[in-house]
Each structure stands twice: as C-alpha cells, then as structure tokens.
Amino acid sequence: MGEITFDDFMKVDIRVGEVIRAEAYPEARRPAIKIWIDFGSEIGEKKTSAQVTAHYSPEMLVGKQVMAVVNFPPRQIGKFMSEVLVLGLPDEAGEIRLIGPDGPVPLGGRLH
C-alpha cells in the first residue's frame, strides 16, 4: 500500500458504537450476523452484517462496543443493506475478531 496523508486519514470517520441488536444471517453466502449499532445522538443507529460467527454469536454481541467506519455509502449485502463497516483483525486462522475500546467510552466517539 502506498502512503497516505494526514488529510486522507481524516476523511475516514471511525466511531465507537454499541451493538443494540444482532441476529443470524442465514441467507448470506458465508456465515454472518446482522448487527444494529447505536452511535449516539449525532449519528444514531446504523446496521451492518459481519462474517464473525467463528468467535461471536448474536447474543454475545449485544452490549459490546465496536469500532466502525460510518461514512461509507450504504452497500447491498445480499438482501441486507449495510450502512457501516465494523472493524476487526484476523486471528491465526483468518477468522475476524472485532476491535473496540478496552473500557466503556461515550457512544459516537471518533478515533484519533
């Protein structure tokens, strides 16, 4: 990957939100979970789907604070419209673990 400028970085709006609802997404090509995230009063509730079933069940995600890119345009994922991109890192097997703060922070906080 090439270098980017600080201005390029500032264009990516990464915020913290809390999962308020999650459900299995059996229609997805690869196992996935539909996730609804509250980003606080400025952004509100957004939804997405994520291929994170190796480490999470829908029940485990509710109440979890996660980081997401909130300024991508909506994207159709099968029959589901994804509005944000949750962020994660692959483990040794390539399965995604979501990233978030290591303690509670106010919803909607922007990554610096």
Backbone atoms as SQL, in Angstrom:
CREATE TABLE atoms (id INTEGER PRIMARY KEY, chain TEXT, resi INTEGER, resn TEXT, atom TEXT, x REAL, y REAL, z REAL);
INSERT INTO atoms VALUES
  (1, 'A', 1, 'MET', 'N', 0.843, -1.187, 0.000),
  (2, 'A', 1, 'MET', 'CA', 0.000, 0.000, 0.000),
  (3, 'A', 1, 'MET', 'C', 0.878, 1.236, 0.000),
  (4, 'A', 2, 'GLY', 'N', 0.405, 2.239, -0.671),
  (5, 'A', 2, 'GLY', 'CA', 1.135, 3.493, -0.705),
  (6, 'A', 2, 'GLY', 'C', 0.853, 4.337, 0.519),
  (7, 'A', 3, 'GLU', 'N', 1.693, 5.330, 0.721),
  (8, 'A', 3, 'GLU', 'CA', 1.494, 6.255, 1.831),
  (9, 'A', 3, 'GLU', 'C', 0.269, 7.122, 1.594),
  (10, 'A', 4, 'ILE', 'N', -0.340, 7.535, 2.693),
  (11, 'A', 4, 'ILE', 'CA', -1.438, 8.493, 2.628),
  (12, 'A', 4, 'ILE', 'C', -1.041, 9.707, 3.451),
  (13, 'A', 5, 'THR', 'N', -1.764, 10.783, 3.237),
  (14, 'A', 5, 'THR', 'CA', -1.513, 11.983, 4.016),
  (15, 'A', 5, 'THR', 'C', -2.418, 11.988, 5.249),
  (16, 'A', 6, 'PHE', 'N', -2.123, 12.880, 6.179),
  (17, 'A', 6, 'PHE', 'CA', -2.985, 13.026, 7.348),
  (18, 'A', 6, 'PHE', 'C', -4.387, 13.437, 6.905),
  (19, 'A', 7, 'ASP', 'N', -4.483, 14.277, 5.887),
  (20, 'A', 7, 'ASP', 'CA', -5.799, 14.677, 5.375),
  (21, 'A', 7, 'ASP', 'C', -6.577, 13.475, 4.851),
  (22, 'A', 8, 'ASP', 'N', -5.881, 12.521, 4.210),
  (23, 'A', 8, 'ASP', 'CA', -6.546, 11.295, 3.756),
  (24, 'A', 8, 'ASP', 'C', -7.123, 10.542, 4.957),
  (25, 'A', 9, 'PHE', 'N', -6.329, 10.398, 6.012),
  (26, 'A', 9, 'PHE', 'CA', -6.778, 9.710, 7.211),
  (27, 'A', 9, 'PHE', 'C', -8.008, 10.389, 7.808),
  (28, 'A', 10, 'MET', 'N', -8.006, 11.711, 7.825),
  (29, 'A', 10, 'MET', 'CA', -9.110, 12.455, 8.427),
  (30, 'A', 10, 'MET', 'C', -10.419, 12.276, 7.664),
  (31, 'A', 11, 'LYS', 'N', -10.356, 11.824, 6.422),
  (32, 'A', 11, 'LYS', 'CA', -11.570, 11.580, 5.644),
  (33, 'A', 11, 'LYS', 'C', -12.303, 10.322, 6.110),
  (34, 'A', 12, 'VAL', 'N', -11.600, 9.424, 6.782),
  (35, 'A', 12, 'VAL', 'CA', -12.207, 8.186, 7.258),
  (36, 'A', 12, 'VAL', 'C', -12.777, 8.444, 8.650),
  (37, 'A', 13, 'ASP', 'N', -14.091, 8.354, 8.769),
  (38, 'A', 13, 'ASP', 'CA', -14.768, 8.640, 10.031),
  (39, 'A', 13, 'ASP', 'C', -15.009, 7.328, 10.779),
  (40, 'A', 14, 'ILE', 'N', -14.139, 7.031, 11.749),
  (41, 'A', 14, 'ILE', 'CA', -14.224, 5.802, 12.535),
  (42, 'A', 14, 'ILE', 'C', -14.760, 6.164, 13.911),
  (43, 'A', 15, 'ARG', 'N', -15.886, 5.552, 14.274),
  (44, 'A', 15, 'ARG', 'CA', -16.570, 5.870, 15.536),
  (45, 'A', 15, 'ARG', 'C', -16.816, 4.619, 16.355),
  (46, 'A', 16, 'VAL', 'N', -17.058, 4.836, 17.636),
  (47, 'A', 16, 'VAL', 'CA', -17.427, 3.742, 18.527),
  (48, 'A', 16, 'VAL', 'C', -18.942, 3.718, 18.673),
  (49, 'A', 17, 'GLY', 'N', -19.467, 2.512, 18.658),
  (50, 'A', 17, 'GLY', 'CA', -20.894, 2.333, 18.865),
  (51, 'A', 17, 'GLY', 'C', -21.134, 1.095, 19.705),
  (52, 'A', 18, 'GLU', 'N', -22.354, 0.943, 20.166),
  (53, 'A', 18, 'GLU', 'CA', -22.728, -0.216, 20.981),
  (54, 'A', 18, 'GLU', 'C', -23.743, -1.056, 20.221),
  (55, 'A', 19, 'VAL', 'N', -23.483, -2.346, 20.136),
  (56, 'A', 19, 'VAL', 'CA', -24.411, -3.260, 19.482),
  (57, 'A', 19, 'VAL', 'C', -25.688, -3.331, 20.319),
  (58, 'A', 20, 'ILE', 'N', -26.806, -2.982, 19.685),
  (59, 'A', 20, 'ILE', 'CA', -28.084, -2.992, 20.404),
  (60, 'A', 20, 'ILE', 'C', -28.977, -4.157, 19.971),
  (61, 'A', 21, 'ARG', 'N', -28.627, -4.760, 18.831),
  (62, 'A', 21, 'ARG', 'CA', -29.405, -5.901, 18.332),
  (63, 'A', 21, 'ARG', 'C', -28.518, -6.687, 17.381),
  (64, 'A', 22, 'ALA', 'N', -28.665, -7.998, 17.384),
  (65, 'A', 22, 'ALA', 'CA', -27.908, -8.840, 16.460),
  (66, 'A', 22, 'ALA', 'C', -28.721, -10.106, 16.195),
  (67, 'A', 23, 'GLU', 'N', -28.639, -10.584, 14.965),
  (68, 'A', 23, 'GLU', 'CA', -29.344, -11.818, 14.614),
  (69, 'A', 23, 'GLU', 'C', -28.590, -12.556, 13.519),
  (70, 'A', 24, 'ALA', 'N', -28.780, -13.854, 13.464),
  (71, 'A', 24, 'ALA', 'CA', -28.137, -14.670, 12.442),
  (72, 'A', 24, 'ALA', 'C', -28.580, -14.191, 11.058),
  (73, 'A', 25, 'TYR', 'N', -27.704, -14.379, 10.089),
  (74, 'A', 25, 'TYR', 'CA', -27.979, -14.011, 8.697),
  (75, 'A', 25, 'TYR', 'C', -27.780, -15.257, 7.828),
  (76, 'A', 26, 'PRO', 'N', -28.722, -16.204, 7.914),
  (77, 'A', 26, 'PRO', 'CA', -28.555, -17.477, 7.220),
  (78, 'A', 26, 'PRO', 'C', -28.568, -17.363, 5.696),
  (79, 'A', 27, 'GLU', 'N', -29.114, -16.284, 5.152),
  (80, 'A', 27, 'GLU', 'CA', -29.158, -16.120, 3.692),
  (81, 'A', 27, 'GLU', 'C', -27.811, -15.696, 3.102),
  (82, 'A', 28, 'ALA', 'N', -26.875, -15.285, 3.943),
  (83, 'A', 28, 'ALA', 'CA', -25.569, -14.838, 3.453),
  (84, 'A', 28, 'ALA', 'C', -24.804, -16.005, 2.826),
  (85, 'A', 29, 'ARG', 'N', -23.955, -15.680, 1.829),
  (86, 'A', 29, 'ARG', 'CA', -23.141, -16.716, 1.186),
  (87, 'A', 29, 'ARG', 'C', -22.195, -17.389, 2.179),
  (88, 'A', 30, 'ARG', 'N', -21.571, -16.592, 3.027),
  (89, 'A', 30, 'ARG', 'CA', -20.717, -17.101, 4.107),
  (90, 'A', 30, 'ARG', 'C', -21.409, -16.781, 5.425),
  (91, 'A', 31, 'PRO', 'N', -21.254, -17.635, 6.434),
  (92, 'A', 31, 'PRO', 'CA', -21.933, -17.376, 7.715),
  (93, 'A', 31, 'PRO', 'C', -21.676, -15.951, 8.212),
  (94, 'A', 32, 'ALA', 'N', -22.747, -15.272, 8.582),
  (95, 'A', 32, 'ALA', 'CA', -22.645, -13.876, 9.008),
  (96, 'A', 32, 'ALA', 'C', -23.713, -13.572, 10.053),
  (97, 'A', 33, 'ILE', 'N', -23.556, -12.393, 10.653),
  (98, 'A', 33, 'ILE', 'CA', -24.507, -11.894, 11.648),
  (99, 'A', 33, 'ILE', 'C', -24.934, -10.493, 11.237),
  (100, 'A', 34, 'LYS', 'N', -26.245, -10.232, 11.283),
  (101, 'A', 34, 'LYS', 'CA', -26.764, -8.875, 11.091),
  (102, 'A', 34, 'LYS', 'C', -26.613, -8.141, 12.413),
  (103, 'A', 35, 'ILE', 'N', -26.113, -6.897, 12.354),
  (104, 'A', 35, 'ILE', 'CA', -25.821, -6.150, 13.579),
  (105, 'A', 35, 'ILE', 'C', -26.394, -4.740, 13.468),
  (106, 'A', 36, 'TRP', 'N', -27.090, -4.302, 14.516),
  (107, 'A', 36, 'TRP', 'CA', -27.581, -2.925, 14.627),
  (108, 'A', 36, 'TRP', 'C', -26.762, -2.254, 15.724),
  (109, 'A', 37, 'ILE', 'N', -26.205, -1.079, 15.407),
  (110, 'A', 37, 'ILE', 'CA', -25.269, -0.403, 16.307),
  (111, 'A', 37, 'ILE', 'C', -25.761, 1.010, 16.592),
  (112, 'A', 38, 'ASP', 'N', -25.747, 1.392, 17.866),
  (113, 'A', 38, 'ASP', 'CA', -26.092, 2.758, 18.290),
  (114, 'A', 38, 'ASP', 'C', -24.799, 3.562, 18.391),
  (115, 'A', 39, 'PHE', 'N', -24.708, 4.629, 17.591),
  (116, 'A', 39, 'PHE', 'CA', -23.536, 5.502, 17.602),
  (117, 'A', 39, 'PHE', 'C', -23.804, 6.818, 18.335),
  (118, 'A', 40, 'GLY', 'N', -24.849, 6.883, 19.135),
  (119, 'A', 40, 'GLY', 'CA', -25.148, 8.092, 19.889),
  (120, 'A', 40, 'GLY', 'C', -26.010, 9.052, 19.095),
  (121, 'A', 41, 'SER', 'N', -26.308, 10.201, 19.716),
  (122, 'A', 41, 'SER', 'CA', -27.287, 11.137, 19.160),
  (123, 'A', 41, 'SER', 'C', -26.860, 11.781, 17.842),
  (124, 'A', 42, 'GLU', 'N', -25.580, 11.981, 17.624),
  (125, 'A', 42, 'GLU', 'CA', -25.125, 12.648, 16.392),
  (126, 'A', 42, 'GLU', 'C', -25.334, 11.777, 15.150),
  (127, 'A', 43, 'ILE', 'N', -25.068, 10.491, 15.256),
  (128, 'A', 43, 'ILE', 'CA', -25.143, 9.584, 14.111),
  (129, 'A', 43, 'ILE', 'C', -26.364, 8.686, 14.177),
  (130, 'A', 44, 'GLY', 'N', -26.723, 8.253, 15.370),
  (131, 'A', 44, 'GLY', 'CA', -27.885, 7.395, 15.543),
  (132, 'A', 44, 'GLY', 'C', -27.573, 5.929, 15.322),
  (133, 'A', 45, 'GLU', 'N', -28.605, 5.186, 14.970),
  (134, 'A', 45, 'GLU', 'CA', -28.492, 3.738, 14.788),
  (135, 'A', 45, 'GLU', 'C', -28.179, 3.419, 13.334),
  (136, 'A', 46, 'LYS', 'N', -27.225, 2.519, 13.130),
  (137, 'A', 46, 'LYS', 'CA', -26.852, 2.050, 11.795),
  (138, 'A', 46, 'LYS', 'C', -26.781, 0.527, 11.837),
  (139, 'A', 47, 'LYS', 'N', -26.896, -0.091, 10.660),
  (140, 'A', 47, 'LYS', 'CA', -26.854, -1.546, 10.607),
  (141, 'A', 47, 'LYS', 'C', -25.766, -2.024, 9.653),
  (142, 'A', 48, 'THR', 'N', -25.351, -3.264, 9.866),
  (143, 'A', 48, 'THR', 'CA', -24.333, -3.879, 9.027),
  (144, 'A', 48, 'THR', 'C', -24.446, -5.384, 9.161),
  (145, 'A', 49, 'SER', 'N', -23.677, -6.090, 8.363),
  (146, 'A', 49, 'SER', 'CA', -23.527, -7.526, 8.559),
  (147, 'A', 49, 'SER', 'C', -22.033, -7.809, 8.642),
  (148, 'A', 50, 'ALA', 'N', -21.687, -8.859, 9.363),
  (149, 'A', 50, 'ALA', 'CA', -20.274, -9.176, 9.555),
  (150, 'A', 50, 'ALA', 'C', -20.081, -10.686, 9.608),
  (151, 'A', 51, 'GLN', 'N', -19.017, -11.131, 8.993),
  (152, 'A', 51, 'GLN', 'CA', -18.663, -12.555, 8.986),
  (153, 'A', 51, 'GLN', 'C', -17.791, -12.842, 10.211),
  (154, 'A', 52, 'VAL', 'N', -18.441, -12.882, 11.356),
  (155, 'A', 52, 'VAL', 'CA', -17.728, -13.034, 12.627),
  (156, 'A', 52, 'VAL', 'C', -18.240, -14.217, 13.446),
  (157, 'A', 53, 'THR', 'N', -18.897, -15.161, 12.787),
  (158, 'A', 53, 'THR', 'CA', -19.544, -16.259, 13.507),
  (159, 'A', 53, 'THR', 'C', -18.568, -17.226, 14.159),
  (160, 'A', 54, 'ALA', 'N', -17.308, -17.224, 13.773),
  (161, 'A', 54, 'ALA', 'CA', -16.327, -18.120, 14.393),
  (162, 'A', 54, 'ALA', 'C', -16.081, -17.760, 15.859),
  (163, 'A', 55, 'HIS', 'N', -16.208, -16.457, 16.188),
  (164, 'A', 55, 'HIS', 'CA', -15.909, -16.012, 17.552),
  (165, 'A', 55, 'HIS', 'C', -17.102, -15.430, 18.300),
  (166, 'A', 56, 'TYR', 'N', -18.202, -15.143, 17.586),
  (167, 'A', 56, 'TYR', 'CA', -19.327, -14.463, 18.225),
  (168, 'A', 56, 'TYR', 'C', -20.653, -15.105, 17.826),
  (169, 'A', 57, 'SER', 'N', -21.570, -15.095, 18.761),
  (170, 'A', 57, 'SER', 'CA', -22.971, -15.402, 18.480),
  (171, 'A', 57, 'SER', 'C', -23.711, -14.069, 18.547),
  (172, 'A', 58, 'PRO', 'N', -24.908, -13.999, 17.986),
  (173, 'A', 58, 'PRO', 'CA', -25.659, -12.746, 18.110),
  (174, 'A', 58, 'PRO', 'C', -25.819, -12.291, 19.565),
  (175, 'A', 59, 'GLU', 'N', -26.067, -13.232, 20.465),
  (176, 'A', 59, 'GLU', 'CA', -26.271, -12.889, 21.880),
  (177, 'A', 59, 'GLU', 'C', -25.013, -12.296, 22.514),
  (178, 'A', 60, 'MET', 'N', -23.854, -12.777, 22.095),
  (179, 'A', 60, 'MET', 'CA', -22.584, -12.272, 22.639),
  (180, 'A', 60, 'MET', 'C', -22.311, -10.835, 22.215),
  (181, 'A', 61, 'LEU', 'N', -22.839, -10.439, 21.067),
  (182, 'A', 61, 'LEU', 'CA', -22.535, -9.111, 20.537),
  (183, 'A', 61, 'LEU', 'C', -23.342, -7.996, 21.193),
  (184, 'A', 62, 'VAL', 'N', -24.552, -8.287, 21.626),
  (185, 'A', 62, 'VAL', 'CA', -25.403, -7.246, 22.211),
  (186, 'A', 62, 'VAL', 'C', -24.726, -6.668, 23.448),
  (187, 'A', 63, 'GLY', 'N', -24.577, -5.344, 23.467),
  (188, 'A', 63, 'GLY', 'CA', -23.923, -4.644, 24.568),
  (189, 'A', 63, 'GLY', 'C', -22.444, -4.393, 24.332),
  (190, 'A', 64, 'LYS', 'N', -21.864, -4.995, 23.301),
  (191, 'A', 64, 'LYS', 'CA', -20.434, -4.841, 23.009),
  (192, 'A', 64, 'LYS', 'C', -20.186, -3.518, 22.286),
  (193, 'A', 65, 'GLN', 'N', -19.156, -2.803, 22.703),
  (194, 'A', 65, 'GLN', 'CA', -18.745, -1.596, 21.982),
  (195, 'A', 65, 'GLN', 'C', -17.775, -1.997, 20.874),
  (196, 'A', 66, 'VAL', 'N', -18.040, -1.494, 19.666),
  (197, 'A', 66, 'VAL', 'CA', -17.243, -1.826, 18.490),
  (198, 'A', 66, 'VAL', 'C', -16.862, -0.550, 17.745),
  (199, 'A', 67, 'MET', 'N', -15.822, -0.661, 16.935),
  (200, 'A', 67, 'MET', 'CA', -15.396, 0.447, 16.086),
  (201, 'A', 67, 'MET', 'C', -15.897, 0.186, 14.672),
  (202, 'A', 68, 'ALA', 'N', -16.297, 1.268, 13.983),
  (203, 'A', 68, 'ALA', 'CA', -16.806, 1.117, 12.620),
  (204, 'A', 68, 'ALA', 'C', -16.543, 2.377, 11.811),
  (205, 'A', 69, 'VAL', 'N', -16.364, 2.186, 10.516),
  (206, 'A', 69, 'VAL', 'CA', -16.309, 3.306, 9.569),
  (207, 'A', 69, 'VAL', 'C', -17.756, 3.679, 9.296),
  (208, 'A', 70, 'VAL', 'N', -18.107, 4.944, 9.565),
  (209, 'A', 70, 'VAL', 'CA', -19.511, 5.362, 9.446),
  (210, 'A', 70, 'VAL', 'C', -19.782, 6.244, 8.234),
  (211, 'A', 71, 'ASN', 'N', -18.750, 6.557, 7.443),
  (212, 'A', 71, 'ASN', 'CA', -19.002, 7.453, 6.313),
  (213, 'A', 71, 'ASN', 'C', -18.786, 6.801, 4.947),
  (214, 'A', 72, 'PHE', 'N', -18.942, 5.475, 4.876),
  (215, 'A', 72, 'PHE', 'CA', -19.042, 4.805, 3.580),
  (216, 'A', 72, 'PHE', 'C', -20.482, 4.912, 3.096),
  (217, 'A', 73, 'PRO', 'N', -20.709, 4.899, 1.785),
  (218, 'A', 73, 'PRO', 'CA', -22.095, 4.843, 1.311),
  (219, 'A', 73, 'PRO', 'C', -22.696, 3.476, 1.629),
  (220, 'A', 74, 'PRO', 'N', -24.014, 3.389, 1.785),
  (221, 'A', 74, 'PRO', 'CA', -24.641, 2.088, 2.041),
  (222, 'A', 74, 'PRO', 'C', -24.295, 1.097, 0.929),
  (223, 'A', 75, 'ARG', 'N', -24.220, -0.187, 1.323),
  (224, 'A', 75, 'ARG', 'CA', -23.845, -1.230, 0.369),
  (225, 'A', 75, 'ARG', 'C', -24.764, -2.432, 0.552),
  (226, 'A', 76, 'GLN', 'N', -25.298, -2.909, -0.556),
  (227, 'A', 76, 'GLN', 'CA', -26.183, -4.066, -0.527),
  (228, 'A', 76, 'GLN', 'C', -25.356, -5.331, -0.318),
  (229, 'A', 77, 'ILE', 'N', -25.657, -6.073, 0.756),
  (230, 'A', 77, 'ILE', 'CA', -25.001, -7.343, 1.055),
  (231, 'A', 77, 'ILE', 'C', -26.095, -8.406, 0.997),
  (232, 'A', 78, 'GLY', 'N', -26.240, -9.050, -0.142),
  (233, 'A', 78, 'GLY', 'CA', -27.354, -9.973, -0.325),
  (234, 'A', 78, 'GLY', 'C', -28.658, -9.198, -0.263),
  (235, 'A', 79, 'LYS', 'N', -29.554, -9.621, 0.605),
  (236, 'A', 79, 'LYS', 'CA', -30.841, -8.926, 0.766),
  (237, 'A', 79, 'LYS', 'C', -30.805, -7.897, 1.883),
  (238, 'A', 80, 'PHE', 'N', -29.617, -7.601, 2.401),
  (239, 'A', 80, 'PHE', 'CA', -29.466, -6.718, 3.565),
  (240, 'A', 80, 'PHE', 'C', -28.634, -5.496, 3.174),
  (241, 'A', 81, 'MET', 'N', -29.085, -4.301, 3.564),
  (242, 'A', 81, 'MET', 'CA', -28.366, -3.064, 3.273),
  (243, 'A', 81, 'MET', 'C', -27.435, -2.734, 4.434),
  (244, 'A', 82, 'SER', 'N', -26.141, -2.741, 4.167),
  (245, 'A', 82, 'SER', 'CA', -25.138, -2.427, 5.188),
  (246, 'A', 82, 'SER', 'C', -24.827, -0.935, 5.137),
  (247, 'A', 83, 'GLU', 'N', -24.865, -0.284, 6.301),
  (248, 'A', 83, 'GLU', 'CA', -24.659, 1.166, 6.373),
  (249, 'A', 83, 'GLU', 'C', -23.315, 1.570, 6.951),
  (250, 'A', 84, 'VAL', 'N', -22.629, 0.663, 7.631),
  (251, 'A', 84, 'VAL', 'CA', -21.311, 0.936, 8.216),
  (252, 'A', 84, 'VAL', 'C', -20.433, -0.299, 8.029),
  (253, 'A', 85, 'LEU', 'N', -19.143, -0.127, 8.253),
  (254, 'A', 85, 'LEU', 'CA', -18.199, -1.239, 8.195),
  (255, 'A', 85, 'LEU', 'C', -17.580, -1.423, 9.572),
  (256, 'A', 86, 'VAL', 'N', -17.950, -2.518, 10.259),
  (257, 'A', 86, 'VAL', 'CA', -17.324, -2.794, 11.546),
  (258, 'A', 86, 'VAL', 'C', -15.893, -3.255, 11.293),
  (259, 'A', 87, 'LEU', 'N', -15.017, -2.932, 12.236),
  (260, 'A', 87, 'LEU', 'CA', -13.600, -3.209, 12.061),
  (261, 'A', 87, 'LEU', 'C', -13.154, -4.382, 12.917),
  (262, 'A', 88, 'GLY', 'N', -12.246, -5.155, 12.385),
  (263, 'A', 88, 'GLY', 'CA', -11.735, -6.300, 13.107),
  (264, 'A', 88, 'GLY', 'C', -10.378, -6.705, 12.569),
  (265, 'A', 89, 'LEU', 'N', -9.807, -7.671, 13.235),
  (266, 'A', 89, 'LEU', 'CA', -8.495, -8.202, 12.865),
  (267, 'A', 89, 'LEU', 'C', -8.589, -9.711, 12.751),
  (268, 'A', 90, 'PRO', 'N', -7.865, -10.316, 11.792),
  (269, 'A', 90, 'PRO', 'CA', -7.902, -11.773, 11.673),
  (270, 'A', 90, 'PRO', 'C', -7.031, -12.447, 12.731),
  (271, 'A', 91, 'ASP', 'N', -7.530, -13.561, 13.244),
  (272, 'A', 91, 'ASP', 'CA', -6.710, -14.369, 14.145),
  (273, 'A', 91, 'ASP', 'C', -5.794, -15.253, 13.291),
  (274, 'A', 92, 'GLU', 'N', -5.104, -16.211, 13.913),
  (275, 'A', 92, 'GLU', 'CA', -4.178, -17.072, 13.175),
  (276, 'A', 92, 'GLU', 'C', -4.863, -17.897, 12.092),
  (277, 'A', 93, 'ALA', 'N', -6.143, -18.183, 12.265),
  (278, 'A', 93, 'ALA', 'CA', -6.898, -18.963, 11.281),
  (279, 'A', 93, 'ALA', 'C', -7.596, -18.075, 10.251),
  (280, 'A', 94, 'GLY', 'N', -7.425, -16.755, 10.367),
  (281, 'A', 94, 'GLY', 'CA', -8.063, -15.828, 9.444),
  (282, 'A', 94, 'GLY', 'C', -9.476, -15.442, 9.825),
  (283, 'A', 95, 'GLU', 'N', -9.930, -15.864, 11.004),
  (284, 'A', 95, 'GLU', 'CA', -11.274, -15.519, 11.478),
  (285, 'A', 95, 'GLU', 'C', -11.231, -14.166, 12.187),
  (286, 'A', 96, 'ILE', 'N', -12.241, -13.340, 11.951),
  (287, 'A', 96, 'ILE', 'CA', -12.232, -11.958, 12.431),
  (288, 'A', 96, 'ILE', 'C', -12.645, -11.839, 13.887),
  (289, 'A', 97, 'ARG', 'N', -11.848, -11.050, 14.614),
  (290, 'A', 97, 'ARG', 'CA', -12.176, -10.603, 15.975),
  (291, 'A', 97, 'ARG', 'C', -12.406, -9.099, 15.896),
  (292, 'A', 98, 'LEU', 'N', -13.544, -8.654, 16.369),
  (293, 'A', 98, 'LEU', 'CA', -13.889, -7.230, 16.307),
  (294, 'A', 98, 'LEU', 'C', -12.985, -6.412, 17.224),
  (295, 'A', 99, 'ILE', 'N', -12.781, -5.153, 16.849),
  (296, 'A', 99, 'ILE', 'CA', -11.996, -4.270, 17.696),
  (297, 'A', 99, 'ILE', 'C', -12.908, -3.226, 18.330),
  (298, 'A', 100, 'GLY', 'N', -12.525, -2.805, 19.516),
  (299, 'A', 100, 'GLY', 'CA', -13.279, -1.801, 20.248),
  (300, 'A', 100, 'GLY', 'C', -12.434, -1.302, 21.395),
  (301, 'A', 101, 'PRO', 'N', -12.935, -0.348, 22.155),
  (302, 'A', 101, 'PRO', 'CA', -12.170, 0.185, 23.286),
  (303, 'A', 101, 'PRO', 'C', -11.991, -0.872, 24.367),
  (304, 'A', 102, 'ASP', 'N', -10.954, -0.712, 25.186),
  (305, 'A', 102, 'ASP', 'CA', -10.719, -1.684, 26.259),
  (306, 'A', 102, 'ASP', 'C', -11.479, -1.346, 27.533),
  (307, 'A', 103, 'GLY', 'N', -12.304, -0.321, 27.468),
  (308, 'A', 103, 'GLY', 'CA', -13.184, 0.060, 28.560),
  (309, 'A', 103, 'GLY', 'C', -14.301, 0.915, 27.994),
  (310, 'A', 104, 'PRO', 'N', -15.370, 1.127, 28.741),
  (311, 'A', 104, 'PRO', 'CA', -16.502, 1.909, 28.238),
  (312, 'A', 104, 'PRO', 'C', -16.108, 3.331, 27.865),
  (313, 'A', 105, 'VAL', 'N', -16.610, 3.797, 26.728),
  (314, 'A', 105, 'VAL', 'CA', -16.414, 5.181, 26.274),
  (315, 'A', 105, 'VAL', 'C', -17.753, 5.689, 25.744),
  (316, 'A', 106, 'PRO', 'N', -17.929, 7.026, 25.665),
  (317, 'A', 106, 'PRO', 'CA', -19.191, 7.568, 25.165),
  (318, 'A', 106, 'PRO', 'C', -19.439, 7.152, 23.712),
  (319, 'A', 107, 'LEU', 'N', -20.702, 6.814, 23.420),
  (320, 'A', 107, 'LEU', 'CA', -21.078, 6.419, 22.072),
  (321, 'A', 107, 'LEU', 'C', -20.818, 7.562, 21.088),
  (322, 'A', 108, 'GLY', 'N', -20.358, 7.190, 19.899),
  (323, 'A', 108, 'GLY', 'CA', -20.114, 8.163, 18.842),
  (324, 'A', 108, 'GLY', 'C', -18.738, 8.770, 18.861),
  (325, 'A', 109, 'GLY', 'N', -17.913, 8.420, 19.865),
  (326, 'A', 109, 'GLY', 'CA', -16.556, 8.965, 19.932),
  (327, 'A', 109, 'GLY', 'C', -15.775, 8.620, 18.681),
  (328, 'A', 110, 'ARG', 'N', -15.020, 9.593, 18.174),
  (329, 'A', 110, 'ARG', 'CA', -14.249, 9.405, 16.942),
  (330, 'A', 110, 'ARG', 'C', -12.829, 8.941, 17.257),
  (331, 'A', 111, 'LEU', 'N', -12.355, 8.001, 16.459),
  (332, 'A', 111, 'LEU', 'CA', -10.989, 7.503, 16.582),
  (333, 'A', 111, 'LEU', 'C', -10.013, 8.617, 16.253),
  (334, 'A', 112, 'HIS', 'N', -8.993, 8.782, 17.089),
  (335, 'A', 112, 'HIS', 'CA', -7.936, 9.782, 16.860),
  (336, 'A', 112, 'HIS', 'C', -6.642, 9.075, 16.604);
